[in-house]
Amino acid sequence: MAEREKYILLADDDLEDQEILTEAILAHDDQLVIKTVINGPQLIRHLEACAPQELPGLVILDYKMPFLTAAEVLDNIGHDPHYATIPKVVWSTSRQPEHMKECLEKGAMAYFIKPSGQQELKELVNKLIAIKNNQAG
């Protein structure tokens, strides 16, 4: 279970956003492991390939990805009890209330707007780590 507590799965098709968030998380805690995928189907395949003890301690989804939106991914994995205990959050440039509502209804614990500055990014990382840590163990 200790490995799960350190492992975050990030799904975002924007490689620059992946890098920015990964660097910010690792600056907060360099013991964390960040695994990345670039779309919903890759995330689903990744989860399906994991043994129960290998599942991530947090899943972060970009809303607007190719093939499946975050809401569609949440809908897909939300019916599987193996993934029920994994905290899932969405981070997106979309401020559309219907996107936020849909993701929260489909199992996201939170919906964050991608930050535009360093202080906002630090605050986001603090919130993400708190969500992950509150679900661990």
N, C-alpha and C positions, 0 to 999 in steps of 0.2 A: 504493500500500500504506500510505502514511502516514495517509490518512484512516481506513482500517480500524483502525489502531492506536488511534485516538482515539474510536471509536464503540462504544457499548454498547447492546444492545437488551434492554429490560426488559419482561417480560410479567407483569402483576399486575392483577387486577380490583379490588383495594383501592386507590383513588386516594390515600388518606392514606399507605399504605405506599409507593406509588410516589414520592410527594413526599418522604417521609422519606429513602428510600434515595438518590434523585436528589440531594437537598441534601447528604447526607453524602459522596457520591462527588465532587460538584463542590467541596465544601470541601477535599477531599483534592487535587484537580487540576481547576482551573477551565477547563482546555483540553480536557477530555473532552466528548464529545457523548453525551447520553443520549436515545435514542428509546424511546417507550413504546407498548405495546398493552395491551388489557385482557383478552384471552383467547387460547387456543391457535390457533383458526382465523385470527385476525388476525395472529399471529406467523408462521404458515406462509405466509399470503398476502404478508406483508412480505418474507420471505426469497425467495419465488418471484419477486417483482418486482425483486429486486436483481441487477444485473450482478455477475459474480464479484468485481470490484474494489470493489464497494459493500457486500459482506457485512460484518456486524459483527465486531468483534474479540472480543466476549464476548456470550453470551446468558444472561440471568438469568431463570429461570422460577419463578413461584409454583407450589406443588404443586396447591392447590385453586383452580382457575379454572372458570368456566362452560364447558360444551361439551366441553373436553378437559382432563384433568389434565396435569401436567408430564410424567409417565411416558408418557402417550399422545402428547404432542407429541414427546418424545424418540424414541419408537418410530416415529412418522411421518417425522421428518426424518432419523433415523439410517440409513435405507436409501439416502439420497441422497449420493453422494460429494462433491457440491458443498459440503456442510455439514460434512464430516468433520473439517476442520481448525479449525472454530470451537469454542472451549471453551464448554461449556454447564454451568451450575450451577443448582441448585435452592435456593430459600430459602422456608421455610414455617413455619407454626405447628404443623404436624403432626410429632409425635415418633414416629409409628408406624414401628417397625423395618421392616415390610414395604414402606412407602412409600419409605423410604431405600434399601433393598435394590433395589427395582424401578427406581428412578431411576438408581442407580449401574450396574446391569446394562444399562440401556438407553442409556448413554452420558454421563451426567452426570459431570463431573470431581469434583464435591463436592456435598454436601447440607448446607445450613446451616439451623439453627433461627433464625427471625426474632428479633433481639435485643430485649431489654426495656429496656435502658438505653443511655445515650450512649457509655460506654466499650466495651460490647459491639458497638455499631454501628460505632465507629471500628475495632475489631479486625476486624470482618467486612469493612469496606471495604478495609482493608489486604490481607486475604486475596483479595478479589475482584480488586483491582488487580494483585496478584502473579500470579494465574492468568492474567489478560489479558496482562500483560507477558511472561510466560514463553512464551506461544503466539505472540506477535507476531514478525513478521519471517521 
